[in-house]
């Protein structure tokens, strides 16, 4: 049973670490997209083009905001998984040490 807890705890911790790395990569990509969007501004000629660009900018900002909230949620889940995995691993290790010491 203790071996099962050790493997389960390590697996959950490693999956949480994988998700955490994935979140940091997505945050970097999102930051790059934001800076590219800000740098690619050209002069706007005419009110129609200005209205179109404003609506596109608003839509992009909404999508970026949604992506940020999703990334934040996944980051919190990854942190919880790392903590729970560590806890299960420690319990399994303690159980293994206790079981081994009783046999001696």
FIMARVO-783469 format. One record per residue: y, z, x of N, C-alpha, C in turn; residue in one letter. Coordinates in steps of 0.001 Angstrom, whole numbers, plus 524288, in hexadecimal, padded with zeros to 5 digits. Atoms other than C-alpha are relative to their C-alpha. Example, Ala and Ser with C-alpha at 12.3 -4.5 7.8 and 13.67 -1.06 7.14 Angstrom:
2
7FB5A800008037A7EE6C81E788300C804B08000080384A7FB5A7FFC47FCCC7FBDC81BE48356680442802DA7FCFES
This chain:
104
7FB55800008033A800008000080000804EC8000080367X7FB647FFB97FCA08094B8033E80B158010D7FABF8029CX7FF538052B7FDAF806DB7F5F48115A802997FC507FC23X7FD9C803378041580A557EF848047F805D4801317FF88X7FA7B7FE898004C8171C7F71D803DA802FF7FE1A804CCX7FD6E801F17FB4381A427F389811FB8011B7FA257FF90X7FF60805B180078818147E51080F62803EB7FEAF7FBB7X7FC62800FB8045681F3D7E5728025B805A18014B8018EX7FAC47FE747FE4E82ADF7ECB580822802497FC2B803E8X7FE22803C27FC1D82BD67E374813B4801407FAC07FD6AX7FF11804F5802B682AC87D7A380AB38050F800127FCDCX7FB387FF8D803228357F7DC5680193804C98002980394X7FBA17FFAC7FC5983E457DFB380D188012F7FAA380260X7FF2F805247FD9E83C3C7D269813768022F7FC1A7FC16X7FDD78037C803F983ED47CB42806A7805BA8013F7FEF7X7FA8A7FE758009A84B5A7D308804F1803547FE1D80489X7FD35801F67FB6684F4B7CF67812CD800CD7FA1D7FFA9X7FF93805A9800B784C817C11480FF6804577FEB57FC1CX7FBF3800EF803F5854FC7C18B803BD80569801618021AX7FB077FE7A7FDB585FC57C88280B41802067FBBB803AEX7FE75804517FC9485FDD7BDBA81582801AB7FB3E7FCD8X7FEA88045F80367860187B39380AB78056A800B87FD9DX7FAE27FECF8024586BD27BA4180480804547FF1D80404X7FBEF800B87FC068735D7BA5481151800DD7FA3080122X7FF61805A57FF3B870BC7ABBE81322803107FD957FB80X7FD2E8021A80487875727A8DC8055B805B3801A880014X7FA8F7FE427FF98881A97B1038079D802FB7FCBC803FEX7FD7D8034E7FC0F884B37A933813EB8010E7FA917FDD2X7FF4A8052D80257882B579C6580C9A80470800187FC0BX7FBE17FF8A803EE88B7B7A10180197805588008480293X7FB157FF6D7FD2A896197A50780B33801BD7FACB8024AX7FEB6805287FDE48956D797B7811BC801E97FC5E7FBB3X7FE598034B8045E89688791018048080587801667FE4CX7FAC07FE5A8018F8A28779919801268041F7FE0C803DAX7FC26801BF7FC218A962795DE80DE3800A17FA157FFEEX7FF98805AF800518A6337876C80CB2803137FE4D7FB3AX7FD2080150804BF8AB737872C7FEE0805D9800F3800BEX7FA827FED37FF0E8B82C78D6980364802747FC23803CFX7FDEA803867FC088B9B37843280EF9800987FA657FE13X7FFFD80576801AE8B769777A780768804227FEDB7FBD2X7FBC6800E9803C88C3FB7784E7FF868036A7FB75801C9X7FC848046B7FEF78CB9F76BA97FED5804A58005F7FC54X7FB817FFED8038A8D8F1769797F8F47FE8C7FDB27FAAEX80129801BD805528D86B767C77EA4B804B07FD067FDEDX7FBE28033F802308E02F75CDE7E4497FF167FF6F7FA27X8003B800A1805A18E29275DB07D5D57FDA8804A47FD30X801CD7FB76803038E04A767B27CB307FA527FF8A7FE2FX805628009C801D28D350761E07C6A67FC3C801978044DX803567FE927FB9B8CD2E762FF7D40680051805DB8011EX7FF5D7FA657FF1D8D2C2770A87D5677FCBC803177FC1BX803137FD4C803F98CC78774CA7C8887FA237FF8580114X8058E800C97FEC88BF7476EE77CC817FE668037380490X801477FCCE7FB6E8BFB9775A17D9BE7FFF5805C97FE9BX7FFE57FA848018C8C376782967D3897FB158017C7FCF4X804BF7FED3802F98B80D781D57C9FF7FB347FFF58038BX80458800187FC518AEBE77E2D7D51480007804ED8035DX7FF917FB527FCC68B3D2789727DD487FE3C804C97FCF1X801867FB998033C8B214792F17D2107FA12800147FF35X805A580058800AA8A43278E2B7CFB87FD258019B804FEX8026B7FE9C7FB018A0DA78F6C7DE298006E805D880103X7FF4D7FA677FF3A8A67A79D2A7DEAD7FC4D803267FC8AX803AA7FD558037889E397A1287D2EB7FA767FFBA8022AX8053C800967FDC9891F079BB97D9477FF548036F804D4X8003F7FCB97FB4B895057A2B37E60A7FFA0805C17FE7AX800487FA98801DC897447AF6C7DEB27FAA2801567FDDFX805467FF1C801FF88A527AE167D7917FC0E8006580476X803927FFEE7FB87883627AB217E459800878051A8030AX7FF2B7FB197FD2D889857B7097EAD87FD6C804967FD29X802607FBAF802E0884FE7C0157DFF37FA067FFB88003AX805A8800A17FF8B877337BA727E0747FE22801B28055EX8016C7FE8E7FAA7876BC7BC037EF3180055805ED800B6X7FF737FA4D7FF8C87B8A7CA067EE177FB67802CA7FD65X804787FDAC802B5870D27CD317E43D7FAFA7FF9380324X804AB800BB7FCC6866427C7887ECF08004380378804D8X7FF607FC937FB7786BD47CF187F87C7FEA7805A57FEC6X801427FAA48019986ACC7DBE97F1177FA1E8009C7FF3CX805A77FFDF800C985CDC7D8C37ED1C7FD228001680538X80272800207FAD5859637D5A07FB3D8006C8054C802AFX7FF587FAD97FDA085EEA7E2967FFD77FC5B803FC7FD7EX803927FC78802B28571E7E9EC7F5807FA617FF04801BEX80553801427FE5884AC17E2BA7F9737FEEB802118057BX800AF7FDE67FAC084CD37E681807997FF45805EA7FFD9X800747FA4D8007184EB17F4B8803CF7FAD8801AE7FD9FX804EF7FEA680293843057F52C7FAB47FB657FECC8039BX8042D8015A7FC5783A807EE2A804B07FF768040180451X8001B7FBFE7FBF183E487F7F280F0D7FD958050F7FDE5X802227FB438026083B3C8033E805E17FA1F7FFAF7FF31X805A0800A9800DA82DE37FDEA8022D7FD168000D80534X80276800167FADE82AC77FB59810797FF94805838023EX800057FAA27FDFC82E7980946814457FBFE8034F7FD10X803E37FD188030A8263580EDC809357FA7B7FE7F801B8X8051C801C97FE2F81AA88068280D717FEB38020B80563X800D97FDFB7FAB881C6480AA381B967FEC9805D77FFD4X800F67FA608008C81D26818F4817C87FAA2801157FDC4X8051C7FF6080258811228179A80F607FBB57FEDE80403X803DB801577FBFD809BE8111681A8D7FF90804628040AX800157FBB87FC2C80D9081BE1824247FD63804C77FDA3X8025C7FB7A80298809DC8266181A557FA237FF497FF68X8059580116800BA7FCBB81FF88175E7FD1E800358052DX80272800017FAD47F9CB81E1D825D47FF93805838022BX800197FA9F7FDEE7FD3E82C2C8293A7FC06803607FD23X803E17FCFB802F57F4418315E81E807FA827FEC1801D2X8053B801857FE437E8AE829E1824127FEA98026A80542X800F77FDD27FAC57EA5982FD6831957FED6805A97FFBFX
